[in-house]
Amino acid sequence: MKYSSTSSKPIGSVKYVILFLFCSITIISCTRKYRNTVVEKELKSFLGSTIIFPENISITFEEITSSRDFVLISYIDSTDCTPCALKHIEVYKFYKDQLKNQFNTEILLLIQNNDEEGVKKMLSDIGVPFPFLLDIEKKFKSINNIPDNPTYQTLIVDEQRKIIWIGSPVENKKTWELYQKMMAKLSSKK
């Protein structure tokens, strides 16, 4: 076994440690790239698709969008974190006027829950000023292939119900800025 003149540790052991670290980083990096590529492909195929409202939902898309060019649909699954969903609602309340006035966007909450009275009371208690629909049987989610990841359960659709944005535009400052740029471009085309 060879020894370095400045250390009593074998040189071969250091090589194996470095090789192990290099392989570990490479494997993790490749796995992440693969996972990101898969998610990216799924989202790209989702973007531009048409949203379908199931027959069991009492209000029509046209009633919601009668005076708006865009609709922000936030799908809230009752199996997810309720306080997290409420946090998003509070953020939407903060941006409501700007979304409606500057970008002609309506906000629609689509809530997966079978307790209609309980949901109405909760939304009334926190003062939600926009429409909501219940998706009791998760038909909206299944018909439209809404992803399970809550990050991708907020969509913005145009008048033709085509998805033009995936994710909450008010999640953080960076996404809000991107959303504003996109909406400015879309508005200038009208």
N, C-alpha and C positions, 0 to 999 in steps of 0.2 A: 504494500500500500504506500502511496506517495504522500508526503507531508509537505506543506508549505513551510518556507523558512521563517515566516513571521507568525505562524499559528500552529497549534498542535492538532487541529482538526484535519481530517483527511480531505483532500481536494475533491475526490470523487463524490463525497456526501454533499458538498456545496453545489456541484453540478446537478445532482439529482433534485435538490431543492429548487434550484432555478428552473430546471426542466419541468418539474411538477407545477410550479407557479405559472409558467408560461402556458402550459397545456390547460390549466384550470381557467385562466383568463380567456384563452381562445375559445374554450367550450362555452363559457358563460356568454361571451360576446356573440358567438354564432347563434346560440339559443335565443338571445334577446333579439338579434336581427331577424331570425326566422319568425319569432312571435310577432314582432312589429310588422313584418311583411304580411303575415296572415291577417292581422287586424286591419292593416291598411287596405288590403284587397277587399275584405268584407265591407269596410266603410265605403270604399269607392263604388262597389256594386249597389250599396244602399242609397248613396247620394244620387239624386236624379230619379229615383223610383217614385211611383205615385202612391200616396196614402189612400187607403180605403177605410171608410167608416162602416162597421158592421150594421146590419139591420136592427139589432137590438138597442142601438143608441138612438135616443128619442129626437135629438136635434140634428139637423143636417149641416154639413160643412158650409153650404151656401148661406144659411142663416147666421153663422158665425162670421163669415167673411163678407157679408153684404156691403160693408163700407170700408173694408180693409184690403190691402194688396197682399199682405203676408200674415201668417199665423204662426206664433211660437207655440208648439205643442209640447207640454212637459208631461211625460208619462210617469206617474208615481205608483209604484208597486207597493201594496200594503205590507208585503213581506220584507221590504227593505226598511231601513232606519227611518222611522217617522220623524224624529227631531231633525234629521238631515233634510228630509223633504220639506219640512216647515221652514228650514233655513233658506232653501231655494225660493220658496214662496215669498219670504220676506224680501229677498233680493229682487225678485220680479216686481214686487210692490214698489220698491225704491225706483226702479227703471221704467215703470209702467207708462208714465206720461211721455217720457222721451221715446220709448218704443212706439207708442201710438201716434204721437204728434210728428216726430221727426222722420220716422220710418214707416208710418202707416201700418203698424203691426199689432194685431190682436194677440192676447195671451189666452191660451186655453189649457186648463189643467185636465188631464185625463187620468182618473184615479182608479186603480184596481182595488176595489173594496166592495163588499156586499152589504155594508151597513150604511145605507143612503142617509138615514136620519142622523146618524153619528157623524158622518162626513159633513153634512150640511151644518150641523151645530159647530163642529170644529172650525170650519172655514168662516162661519159667521163670527165666532168668538175672536178669531185673529183678524177679522175685517178684510177678507179677500174680495177685491173689487173686480174680478174678472170671471168669466164663465168656467164651469167645470162639468165634466161628464163622468159617469161611473162606467167602468169596464168590468162588470161583475164576473163574467165568465172568461176573462182574458182573451176575448175574441179579437179586439183591436191589436193586441200585442202579437197574437199568433198569425193573423191575416197579413200583417205588415212586416213580420219578421223583425220586430223590435229587439235589439240586442239585450242580453241579460245585464250587461254592465250599465249601471245607472248613469255613467258619464255620457253614454250615447243614447239616452232615453229622452233627450230634449232635441226637438227638431224644429226647423223653420221651413214652412212650405209656402209656395206661391199660390196664385189664384187657381192654377190648374192642379193643385195638391201635389206638386212635385217637390221633393225634398231638395232644398238649396243649402242647408246648413245642418250639421250634426253636432250636438253639444250645446251647452248653454252659452249664449254670447255675453252674458254678464257674470260668468264664473270668475274672471279676473280681468285686470286692466288690459292685458295683452289681447285676449280674445275679444274684449269689447272694442278695442281699436281696430282689429281686423274686421269685425262685424260692421263697424261704421264705414270703413272703406268699401267693403263689398256692397253695402246698401246704397252708398252714394253712387257707385257705378251702376247698379241696377236701376236706381231712380233716374239717372241721367238718360237711360235708354228708353224710358217711357215717354 
